[in-house]
């Protein structure tokens, strides 16, 4: 494995860990995004990527030495799409939490508050909308 790729994967993992440990929901989502990208790079490296490896397109079936495995890039493409969808879902949940509670700090969120009724929920959003405009 090339040293720059190893350092990049290590830095992305360290950055993801730092962001996940911060008391902010948006940073947690960004940390998971860094984790998913670091794992994607790791899968590329484990799939046989080197600077000298050729593309996995074989014109002559007798010459398959030195080719990269074609399966990891296909799996990584699927992982990128899934991580994008999960990140969008997480951001939507963070936005709803911020609208409902007025904070994105997980330590300040109520732990044992009863679920509000539909009327209380509508009143809260009307007050939040009126305060923002």
C-alpha positions as CSV (number, residue, x, y, z in Angstrom):
1,X,0.0,0.0,0.0
2,X,1.3,3.4,-0.8
3,X,2.2,5.6,2.1
4,X,0.1,8.6,1.0
5,X,-3.1,6.5,0.8
6,X,-2.3,5.0,4.3
7,X,-1.9,8.4,5.7
8,X,-5.0,9.7,4.1
9,X,-7.1,6.8,5.4
10,X,-5.6,7.3,8.9
11,X,-6.2,11.1,8.9
12,X,-9.8,10.6,7.7
13,X,-10.4,8.0,10.4
14,X,-8.9,10.3,13.1
15,X,-10.9,13.3,11.8
16,X,-14.1,11.2,11.9
17,X,-13.4,10.1,15.4
18,X,-12.8,13.7,16.5
19,X,-16.0,14.9,14.9
20,X,-18.1,12.1,16.4
21,X,-16.9,12.9,19.9
22,X,-17.9,16.6,19.6
23,X,-21.2,17.6,21.2
24,X,-23.0,18.6,18.0
25,X,-25.3,16.5,15.9
26,X,-24.1,18.0,12.6
27,X,-20.5,17.1,13.4
28,X,-21.5,13.6,14.2
29,X,-23.1,13.3,10.7
30,X,-19.9,14.7,9.2
31,X,-17.8,12.3,11.2
32,X,-19.8,9.3,9.9
33,X,-19.3,10.7,6.4
34,X,-15.5,10.8,6.9
35,X,-15.6,7.2,8.3
36,X,-17.5,5.9,5.2
37,X,-15.1,7.6,2.8
38,X,-12.1,6.2,4.7
39,X,-13.6,2.7,4.5
40,X,-14.2,3.2,0.8
41,X,-10.5,4.1,0.3
42,X,-9.4,1.1,2.4
43,X,-11.5,-1.2,0.2
44,X,-9.9,0.2,-2.9
45,X,-6.5,-0.4,-1.5
46,X,-7.4,-3.9,-0.3
47,X,-8.8,-4.6,-3.8
48,X,-5.4,-4.5,-5.3
49,X,-5.0,-0.9,-6.3
50,X,-1.4,0.2,-6.9
51,X,-0.1,2.8,-9.2
52,X,1.2,0.1,-11.6
53,X,-2.0,-2.0,-11.6
54,X,-3.9,-1.9,-14.9
55,X,-7.6,-1.5,-15.3
56,X,-9.6,-4.7,-15.0
57,X,-10.6,-4.8,-18.7
58,X,-9.1,-7.8,-20.3
59,X,-8.7,-7.9,-24.1
60,X,-6.5,-11.0,-24.1
61,X,-7.6,-13.6,-21.5
62,X,-4.1,-15.0,-21.2
63,X,-2.8,-11.7,-19.8
64,X,-4.5,-11.3,-16.5
65,X,-1.4,-10.7,-14.3
66,X,-1.2,-7.3,-12.7
67,X,-4.9,-6.4,-13.0
68,X,-6.9,-4.8,-10.2
69,X,-9.8,-6.9,-8.8
70,X,-13.0,-5.4,-10.4
71,X,-15.3,-6.3,-7.5
72,X,-14.3,-3.7,-4.9
73,X,-15.0,-0.6,-7.1
74,X,-18.5,-2.0,-7.8
75,X,-19.1,-2.5,-4.1
76,X,-17.7,1.0,-3.3
77,X,-20.0,2.6,-5.8
78,X,-22.9,1.0,-4.0
79,X,-21.5,2.1,-0.6
80,X,-21.2,5.7,-1.8
81,X,-24.8,5.8,-2.8
82,X,-25.9,4.2,0.5
83,X,-23.8,6.5,2.6
84,X,-25.2,9.6,0.7
85,X,-28.7,8.4,1.5
86,X,-28.0,7.7,5.1
87,X,-26.2,11.1,5.5
88,X,-29.3,12.9,4.0
89,X,-31.5,11.0,6.4
90,X,-29.3,11.9,9.4
91,X,-29.2,15.6,8.4
92,X,-33.0,15.6,8.1
93,X,-33.3,14.0,11.6
94,X,-30.8,16.7,12.9
95,X,-32.9,19.4,11.4
96,X,-36.1,18.0,13.0
97,X,-34.4,17.7,16.4
98,X,-33.2,21.3,16.1
99,X,-36.7,22.5,15.2
100,X,-38.3,20.6,18.0
101,X,-35.8,21.3,20.8
102,X,-34.0,24.5,19.7
103,X,-30.5,22.9,20.1
104,X,-28.3,20.4,18.3
105,X,-26.3,19.6,21.4
106,X,-27.1,16.0,22.4
107,X,-26.2,16.7,26.0
108,X,-29.0,19.4,26.2
109,X,-31.7,17.2,24.8
110,X,-34.4,16.0,27.2
111,X,-34.0,12.3,28.0
112,X,-37.3,11.5,29.7
113,X,-39.8,14.1,28.4
114,X,-43.2,12.7,27.5
115,X,-44.1,12.7,23.8
116,X,-46.0,15.9,22.9
117,X,-49.6,15.7,21.6
118,X,-50.4,16.8,18.1
119,X,-51.8,20.1,19.4
120,X,-48.7,20.9,21.4
121,X,-46.5,20.0,18.5
122,X,-48.5,22.3,16.1
123,X,-48.4,25.2,18.7
124,X,-44.6,24.8,19.1
125,X,-44.0,25.0,15.3
126,X,-46.3,28.0,15.0
127,X,-44.3,29.8,17.8
128,X,-41.0,28.8,16.1
129,X,-42.2,30.0,12.7
130,X,-43.5,33.3,14.2
131,X,-40.2,33.8,16.1
132,X,-38.1,33.3,12.9
133,X,-40.2,35.7,10.8
